[in-house]
């Protein structure tokens, strides 16, 4: 499945947003992740949240790659 970002044409009818095509459950899960990251950044009072977000993104991608490699072994 390919991720489709929000395009600011949100709908709440049915099981999927007609704007981005994602399920409402996926959208809700994404919002939870973002809210948790924002709360963590605020609690740490980081002066450089952009660097933290970039580092977390890099770490997530590295862990996904390792998991894929382990699944192929």
Phi and psi restraints in degrees (range 20) as a CNS / XPLOR table:
assign (resid 1 and name C) (resid 2 and name N)
       (resid 2 and name CA) (resid 2 and name C) 1.0 -98.8 20.0 2
assign (resid 2 and name N) (resid 2 and name CA)
       (resid 2 and name C) (resid 3 and name N) 1.0 136.6 20.0 2
assign (resid 2 and name C) (resid 3 and name N)
       (resid 3 and name CA) (resid 3 and name C) 1.0 -73.5 20.0 2
assign (resid 3 and name N) (resid 3 and name CA)
       (resid 3 and name C) (resid 4 and name N) 1.0 134.2 20.0 2
assign (resid 3 and name C) (resid 4 and name N)
       (resid 4 and name CA) (resid 4 and name C) 1.0 -119.1 20.0 2
assign (resid 4 and name N) (resid 4 and name CA)
       (resid 4 and name C) (resid 5 and name N) 1.0 119.1 20.0 2
assign (resid 4 and name C) (resid 5 and name N)
       (resid 5 and name CA) (resid 5 and name C) 1.0 -72.1 20.0 2
assign (resid 5 and name N) (resid 5 and name CA)
       (resid 5 and name C) (resid 6 and name N) 1.0 161.6 20.0 2
assign (resid 5 and name C) (resid 6 and name N)
       (resid 6 and name CA) (resid 6 and name C) 1.0 -61.6 20.0 2
assign (resid 6 and name N) (resid 6 and name CA)
       (resid 6 and name C) (resid 7 and name N) 1.0 139.2 20.0 2
assign (resid 6 and name C) (resid 7 and name N)
       (resid 7 and name CA) (resid 7 and name C) 1.0 -118.6 20.0 2
assign (resid 7 and name N) (resid 7 and name CA)
       (resid 7 and name C) (resid 8 and name N) 1.0 20.8 20.0 2
assign (resid 7 and name C) (resid 8 and name N)
       (resid 8 and name CA) (resid 8 and name C) 1.0 58.1 20.0 2
assign (resid 8 and name N) (resid 8 and name CA)
       (resid 8 and name C) (resid 9 and name N) 1.0 35.7 20.0 2
assign (resid 8 and name C) (resid 9 and name N)
       (resid 9 and name CA) (resid 9 and name C) 1.0 -130.9 20.0 2
assign (resid 9 and name N) (resid 9 and name CA)
       (resid 9 and name C) (resid 10 and name N) 1.0 52.4 20.0 2
assign (resid 9 and name C) (resid 10 and name N)
       (resid 10 and name CA) (resid 10 and name C) 1.0 -69.5 20.0 2
assign (resid 10 and name N) (resid 10 and name CA)
       (resid 10 and name C) (resid 11 and name N) 1.0 141.7 20.0 2
assign (resid 10 and name C) (resid 11 and name N)
       (resid 11 and name CA) (resid 11 and name C) 1.0 -131.5 20.0 2
assign (resid 11 and name N) (resid 11 and name CA)
       (resid 11 and name C) (resid 12 and name N) 1.0 151.3 20.0 2
assign (resid 11 and name C) (resid 12 and name N)
       (resid 12 and name CA) (resid 12 and name C) 1.0 -112.3 20.0 2
assign (resid 12 and name N) (resid 12 and name CA)
       (resid 12 and name C) (resid 13 and name N) 1.0 -4.9 20.0 2
assign (resid 12 and name C) (resid 13 and name N)
       (resid 13 and name CA) (resid 13 and name C) 1.0 -75.3 20.0 2
assign (resid 13 and name N) (resid 13 and name CA)
       (resid 13 and name C) (resid 14 and name N) 1.0 153.7 20.0 2
assign (resid 13 and name C) (resid 14 and name N)
       (resid 14 and name CA) (resid 14 and name C) 1.0 68.9 20.0 2
assign (resid 14 and name N) (resid 14 and name CA)
       (resid 14 and name C) (resid 15 and name N) 1.0 -161.8 20.0 2
assign (resid 14 and name C) (resid 15 and name N)
       (resid 15 and name CA) (resid 15 and name C) 1.0 -96.5 20.0 2
assign (resid 15 and name N) (resid 15 and name CA)
       (resid 15 and name C) (resid 16 and name N) 1.0 -14.3 20.0 2
assign (resid 15 and name C) (resid 16 and name N)
       (resid 16 and name CA) (resid 16 and name C) 1.0 -131.4 20.0 2
assign (resid 16 and name N) (resid 16 and name CA)
       (resid 16 and name C) (resid 17 and name N) 1.0 149.3 20.0 2
assign (resid 16 and name C) (resid 17 and name N)
       (resid 17 and name CA) (resid 17 and name C) 1.0 -70.2 20.0 2
assign (resid 17 and name N) (resid 17 and name CA)
       (resid 17 and name C) (resid 18 and name N) 1.0 130.9 20.0 2
assign (resid 17 and name C) (resid 18 and name N)
       (resid 18 and name CA) (resid 18 and name C) 1.0 -75.6 20.0 2
assign (resid 18 and name N) (resid 18 and name CA)
       (resid 18 and name C) (resid 19 and name N) 1.0 -17.3 20.0 2
assign (resid 18 and name C) (resid 19 and name N)
       (resid 19 and name CA) (resid 19 and name C) 1.0 -74.4 20.0 2
assign (resid 19 and name N) (resid 19 and name CA)
       (resid 19 and name C) (resid 20 and name N) 1.0 -56.8 20.0 2
assign (resid 19 and name C) (resid 20 and name N)
       (resid 20 and name CA) (resid 20 and name C) 1.0 -102.7 20.0 2
assign (resid 20 and name N) (resid 20 and name CA)
       (resid 20 and name C) (resid 21 and name N) 1.0 -17.4 20.0 2
assign (resid 20 and name C) (resid 21 and name N)
       (resid 21 and name CA) (resid 21 and name C) 1.0 86.7 20.0 2
assign (resid 21 and name N) (resid 21 and name CA)
       (resid 21 and name C) (resid 22 and name N) 1.0 -2.9 20.0 2
assign (resid 21 and name C) (resid 22 and name N)
       (resid 22 and name CA) (resid 22 and name C) 1.0 -78.6 20.0 2
assign (resid 22 and name N) (resid 22 and name CA)
       (resid 22 and name C) (resid 23 and name N) 1.0 153.5 20.0 2
assign (resid 22 and name C) (resid 23 and name N)
       (resid 23 and name CA) (resid 23 and name C) 1.0 -70.6 20.0 2
assign (resid 23 and name N) (resid 23 and name CA)
       (resid 23 and name C) (resid 24 and name N) 1.0 154.1 20.0 2
assign (resid 23 and name C) (resid 24 and name N)
       (resid 24 and name CA) (resid 24 and name C) 1.0 -65.2 20.0 2
assign (resid 24 and name N) (resid 24 and name CA)
       (resid 24 and name C) (resid 25 and name N) 1.0 -30.7 20.0 2
assign (resid 24 and name C) (resid 25 and name N)
       (resid 25 and name CA) (resid 25 and name C) 1.0 -65.8 20.0 2
assign (resid 25 and name N) (resid 25 and name CA)
       (resid 25 and name C) (resid 26 and name N) 1.0 -41.6 20.0 2
assign (resid 25 and name C) (resid 26 and name N)
       (resid 26 and name CA) (resid 26 and name C) 1.0 -63.7 20.0 2
assign (resid 26 and name N) (resid 26 and name CA)
       (resid 26 and name C) (resid 27 and name N) 1.0 -43.0 20.0 2
assign (resid 26 and name C) (resid 27 and name N)
       (resid 27 and name CA) (resid 27 and name C) 1.0 -62.1 20.0 2
assign (resid 27 and name N) (resid 27 and name CA)
       (resid 27 and name C) (resid 28 and name N) 1.0 -43.7 20.0 2
assign (resid 27 and name C) (resid 28 and name N)
       (resid 28 and name CA) (resid 28 and name C) 1.0 -63.1 20.0 2
assign (resid 28 and name N) (resid 28 and name CA)
       (resid 28 and name C) (resid 29 and name N) 1.0 -42.2 20.0 2
assign (resid 28 and name C) (resid 29 and name N)
       (resid 29 and name CA) (resid 29 and name C) 1.0 -63.5 20.0 2
assign (resid 29 and name N) (resid 29 and name CA)
       (resid 29 and name C) (resid 30 and name N) 1.0 -41.0 20.0 2
assign (resid 29 and name C) (resid 30 and name N)
       (resid 30 and name CA) (resid 30 and name C) 1.0 -63.3 20.0 2
assign (resid 30 and name N) (resid 30 and name CA)
       (resid 30 and name C) (resid 31 and name N) 1.0 -41.9 20.0 2
assign (resid 30 and name C) (resid 31 and name N)
       (resid 31 and name CA) (resid 31 and name C) 1.0 -61.2 20.0 2
assign (resid 31 and name N) (resid 31 and name CA)
       (resid 31 and name C) (resid 32 and name N) 1.0 -39.5 20.0 2
assign (resid 31 and name C) (resid 32 and name N)
       (resid 32 and name CA) (resid 32 and name C) 1.0 -63.1 20.0 2
assign (resid 32 and name N) (resid 32 and name CA)
       (resid 32 and name C) (resid 33 and name N) 1.0 -42.9 20.0 2
assign (resid 32 and name C) (resid 33 and name N)
       (resid 33 and name CA) (resid 33 and name C) 1.0 -62.2 20.0 2
assign (resid 33 and name N) (resid 33 and name CA)
       (resid 33 and name C) (resid 34 and name N) 1.0 -46.1 20.0 2
assign (resid 33 and name C) (resid 34 and name N)
       (resid 34 and name CA) (resid 34 and name C) 1.0 -63.8 20.0 2
assign (resid 34 and name N) (resid 34 and name CA)
       (resid 34 and name C) (resid 35 and name N) 1.0 -45.2 20.0 2
assign (resid 34 and name C) (resid 35 and name N)
       (resid 35 and name CA) (resid 35 and name C) 1.0 -62.2 20.0 2
assign (resid 35 and name N) (resid 35 and name CA)
       (resid 35 and name C) (resid 36 and name N) 1.0 -38.7 20.0 2
assign (resid 35 and name C) (resid 36 and name N)
       (resid 36 and name CA) (resid 36 and name C) 1.0 -65.8 20.0 2
assign (resid 36 and name N) (resid 36 and name CA)
       (resid 36 and name C) (resid 37 and name N) 1.0 -41.0 20.0 2
assign (resid 36 and name C) (resid 37 and name N)
       (resid 37 and name CA) (resid 37 and name C) 1.0 -65.1 20.0 2
assign (resid 37 and name N) (resid 37 and name CA)
       (resid 37 and name C) (resid 38 and name N) 1.0 -42.8 20.0 2
assign (resid 37 and name C) (resid 38 and name N)
       (resid 38 and name CA) (resid 38 and name C) 1.0 -62.5 20.0 2
assign (resid 38 and name N) (resid 38 and name CA)
       (resid 38 and name C) (resid 39 and name N) 1.0 -45.1 20.0 2
assign (resid 38 and name C) (resid 39 and name N)
       (resid 39 and name CA) (resid 39 and name C) 1.0 -61.4 20.0 2
assign (resid 39 and name N) (resid 39 and name CA)
       (resid 39 and name C) (resid 40 and name N) 1.0 -41.4 20.0 2
assign (resid 39 and name C) (resid 40 and name N)
       (resid 40 and name CA) (resid 40 and name C) 1.0 -63.7 20.0 2
assign (resid 40 and name N) (resid 40 and name CA)
       (resid 40 and name C) (resid 41 and name N) 1.0 -46.6 20.0 2
assign (resid 40 and name C) (resid 41 and name N)
       (resid 41 and name CA) (resid 41 and name C) 1.0 -60.4 20.0 2
assign (resid 41 and name N) (resid 41 and name CA)
       (resid 41 and name C) (resid 42 and name N) 1.0 -43.3 20.0 2
assign (resid 41 and name C) (resid 42 and name N)
       (resid 42 and name CA) (resid 42 and name C) 1.0 -65.6 20.0 2
assign (resid 42 and name N) (resid 42 and name CA)
       (resid 42 and name C) (resid 43 and name N) 1.0 -41.3 20.0 2
assign (resid 42 and name C) (resid 43 and name N)
       (resid 43 and name CA) (resid 43 and name C) 1.0 -63.4 20.0 2
assign (resid 43 and name N) (resid 43 and name CA)
       (resid 43 and name C) (resid 44 and name N) 1.0 -35.4 20.0 2
assign (resid 43 and name C) (resid 44 and name N)
       (resid 44 and name CA) (resid 44 and name C) 1.0 -80.1 20.0 2
assign (resid 44 and name N) (resid 44 and name CA)
       (resid 44 and name C) (resid 45 and name N) 1.0 -16.7 20.0 2
assign (resid 44 and name C) (resid 45 and name N)
       (resid 45 and name CA) (resid 45 and name C) 1.0 56.3 20.0 2
assign (resid 45 and name N) (resid 45 and name CA)
       (resid 45 and name C) (resid 46 and name N) 1.0 44.0 20.0 2
assign (resid 45 and name C) (resid 46 and name N)
       (resid 46 and name CA) (resid 46 and name C) 1.0 -62.9 20.0 2
assign (resid 46 and name N) (resid 46 and name CA)
       (resid 46 and name C) (resid 47 and name N) 1.0 136.4 20.0 2
assign (resid 46 and name C) (resid 47 and name N)
       (resid 47 and name CA) (resid 47 and name C) 1.0 -84.2 20.0 2
assign (resid 47 and name N) (resid 47 and name CA)
       (resid 47 and name C) (resid 48 and name N) 1.0 -15.8 20.0 2
assign (resid 47 and name C) (resid 48 and name N)
       (resid 48 and name CA) (resid 48 and name C) 1.0 -128.7 20.0 2
assign (resid 48 and name N) (resid 48 and name CA)
       (resid 48 and name C) (resid 49 and name N) 1.0 63.4 20.0 2
assign (resid 48 and name C) (resid 49 and name N)
       (resid 49 and name CA) (resid 49 and name C) 1.0 -61.4 20.0 2
assign (resid 49 and name N) (resid 49 and name CA)
       (resid 49 and name C) (resid 50 and name N) 1.0 -28.2 20.0 2
assign (resid 49 and name C) (resid 50 and name N)
       (resid 50 and name CA) (resid 50 and name C) 1.0 -62.8 20.0 2
assign (resid 50 and name N) (resid 50 and name CA)
       (resid 50 and name C) (resid 51 and name N) 1.0 -38.6 20.0 2
assign (resid 50 and name C) (resid 51 and name N)
       (resid 51 and name CA) (resid 51 and name C) 1.0 -69.9 20.0 2
assign (resid 51 and name N) (resid 51 and name CA)
       (resid 51 and name C) (resid 52 and name N) 1.0 -37.7 20.0 2
assign (resid 51 and name C) (resid 52 and name N)
       (resid 52 and name CA) (resid 52 and name C) 1.0 -62.9 20.0 2
assign (resid 52 and name N) (resid 52 and name CA)
       (resid 52 and name C) (resid 53 and name N) 1.0 -47.7 20.0 2
assign (resid 52 and name C) (resid 53 and name N)
       (resid 53 and name CA) (resid 53 and name C) 1.0 -61.1 20.0 2
assign (resid 53 and name N) (resid 53 and name CA)
       (resid 53 and name C) (resid 54 and name N) 1.0 -42.4 20.0 2
assign (resid 53 and name C) (resid 54 and name N)
       (resid 54 and name CA) (resid 54 and name C) 1.0 -63.2 20.0 2
assign (resid 54 and name N) (resid 54 and name CA)
       (resid 54 and name C) (resid 55 and name N) 1.0 -42.6 20.0 2
assign (resid 54 and name C) (resid 55 and name N)
       (resid 55 and name CA) (resid 55 and name C) 1.0 -66.0 20.0 2
assign (resid 55 and name N) (resid 55 and name CA)
       (resid 55 and name C) (resid 56 and name N) 1.0 -41.1 20.0 2
assign (resid 55 and name C) (resid 56 and name N)
       (resid 56 and name CA) (resid 56 and name C) 1.0 -64.7 20.0 2
assign (resid 56 and name N) (resid 56 and name CA)
       (resid 56 and name C) (resid 57 and name N) 1.0 -42.9 20.0 2
assign (resid 56 and name C) (resid 57 and name N)
       (resid 57 and name CA) (resid 57 and name C) 1.0 -58.9 20.0 2
assign (resid 57 and name N) (resid 57 and name CA)
       (resid 57 and name C) (resid 58 and name N) 1.0 -44.6 20.0 2
assign (resid 57 and name C) (resid 58 and name N)
       (resid 58 and name CA) (resid 58 and name C) 1.0 -62.4 20.0 2
assign (resid 58 and name N) (resid 58 and name CA)
       (resid 58 and name C) (resid 59 and name N) 1.0 -42.7 20.0 2
assign (resid 58 and name C) (resid 59 and name N)
       (resid 59 and name CA) (resid 59 and name C) 1.0 -64.5 20.0 2
assign (resid 59 and name N) (resid 59 and name CA)
       (resid 59 and name C) (resid 60 and name N) 1.0 -42.4 20.0 2
assign (resid 59 and name C) (resid 60 and name N)
       (resid 60 and name CA) (resid 60 and name C) 1.0 -62.2 20.0 2
assign (resid 60 and name N) (resid 60 and name CA)
       (resid 60 and name C) (resid 61 and name N) 1.0 -46.2 20.0 2
assign (resid 60 and name C) (resid 61 and name N)
       (resid 61 and name CA) (resid 61 and name C) 1.0 -62.4 20.0 2
assign (resid 61 and name N) (resid 61 and name CA)
       (resid 61 and name C) (resid 62 and name N) 1.0 -39.1 20.0 2
assign (resid 61 and name C) (resid 62 and name N)
       (resid 62 and name CA) (resid 62 and name C) 1.0 -64.1 20.0 2
assign (resid 62 and name N) (resid 62 and name CA)
       (resid 62 and name C) (resid 63 and name N) 1.0 -43.0 20.0 2
assign (resid 62 and name C) (resid 63 and name N)
       (resid 63 and name CA) (resid 63 and name C) 1.0 -67.2 20.0 2
assign (resid 63 and name N) (resid 63 and name CA)
       (resid 63 and name C) (resid 64 and name N) 1.0 -37.9 20.0 2
assign (resid 63 and name C) (resid 64 and name N)
       (resid 64 and name CA) (resid 64 and name C) 1.0 -62.3 20.0 2
assign (resid 64 and name N) (resid 64 and name CA)
       (resid 64 and name C) (resid 65 and name N) 1.0 -42.3 20.0 2
assign (resid 64 and name C) (resid 65 and name N)
       (resid 65 and name CA) (resid 65 and name C) 1.0 -62.5 20.0 2
assign (resid 65 and name N) (resid 65 and name CA)
       (resid 65 and name C) (resid 66 and name N) 1.0 -44.2 20.0 2
assign (resid 65 and name C) (resid 66 and name N)
       (resid 66 and name CA) (resid 66 and name C) 1.0 -62.7 20.0 2
assign (resid 66 and name N) (resid 66 and name CA)
       (resid 66 and name C) (resid 67 and name N) 1.0 -39.8 20.0 2
assign (resid 66 and name C) (resid 67 and name N)
       (resid 67 and name CA) (resid 67 and name C) 1.0 -65.4 20.0 2
assign (resid 67 and name N) (resid 67 and name CA)
       (resid 67 and name C) (resid 68 and name N) 1.0 -39.3 20.0 2
assign (resid 67 and name C) (resid 68 and name N)
       (resid 68 and name CA) (resid 68 and name C) 1.0 -63.8 20.0 2
assign (resid 68 and name N) (resid 68 and name CA)
       (resid 68 and name C) (resid 69 and name N) 1.0 -44.4 20.0 2
assign (resid 68 and name C) (resid 69 and name N)
       (resid 69 and name CA) (resid 69 and name C) 1.0 -63.4 20.0 2
assign (resid 69 and name N) (resid 69 and name CA)
       (resid 69 and name C) (resid 70 and name N) 1.0 -39.9 20.0 2
assign (resid 69 and name C) (resid 70 and name N)
       (resid 70 and name CA) (resid 70 and name C) 1.0 -67.7 20.0 2
assign (resid 70 and name N) (resid 70 and name CA)
       (resid 70 and name C) (resid 71 and name N) 1.0 -34.4 20.0 2
assign (resid 70 and name C) (resid 71 and name N)
       (resid 71 and name CA) (resid 71 and name C) 1.0 -71.0 20.0 2
assign (resid 71 and name N) (resid 71 and name CA)
       (resid 71 and name C) (resid 72 and name N) 1.0 -23.0 20.0 2
assign (resid 71 and name C) (resid 72 and name N)
       (resid 72 and name CA) (resid 72 and name C) 1.0 -88.7 20.0 2
assign (resid 72 and name N) (resid 72 and name CA)
       (resid 72 and name C) (resid 73 and name N) 1.0 -13.9 20.0 2
